[in-house]
Amino acid sequence: MKMSAKVNALLLAVSLGVGASASASAAPVTYTFDVVHSRVAFYVNHLGFSNSLGQFKVGDGAFEFDADDWSKSTVGVAIPVSSLELGDAKWNTHISSPDFLDAAQYPQIRFKSSRLEKTDATHGKLYGELTIHGVTRPAVLDLRVNRIGEHPMRRAQAAGFTATTTVRRSEFGVAAYVPAVADEVEVRIEIEAFVAPKG
């Protein structure tokens, strides 16, 4: 009887501990993009001589990240094509023209996640749909968590991420000058974000 009582007490303690752990588990936290410190950079090989660099700004928006269960995280972001910067005004105009991105007809590049898979303590695979030039295709981004914690300057909870992927622009109907200007576009996304204010 004494042994049975001890076992029952142990099982009760374990069950209470599990319940407490589950109730203490954090829900996804909503972050808003710091548009000053967030960028989408891309590299395209030009005639075999160089890998030309361009960038877009990240538009206003928010995402959810659950540090305890990455699978509960979600992200949806819109990138304004008008924010394109290649370091030359004529080049900006050409790439924004119907020859390439056709910014007038397709003013946004969009990504919407379907799931986030954690692969180790700081890395994961972000799956979703990428829309460029009005064409939507599946995309997978390699994600790295850079830091989560209090921002030393703003004294607010912050999170930083780096994501990379490679896109074939011809698959989105942007095939001008392939292969002289490479079809493959290397993309690197830098995100800094803060916990969204309540209310």
Buried (B, 14 or more C-beta within 10 A) or exposed (E): EEEEEEEEEEEEEEEEEEEEEEEEEEEBBBBBBBBEEBBBBBBBBEEEEEEBBBBBBBBEBBBBBBEEEBEBBBBBBBBBBBBBBBEEEEBBEBBBEEEBBBBEEBBBBBBBBEBBEBEEEEEBBBBBBBBBBEEEEEBEBBBEBEEBEEBEEEEEBBBBBBBEBBBBBEBBBBBBEEEEBBBBBBBBBBBBBBBBEEE
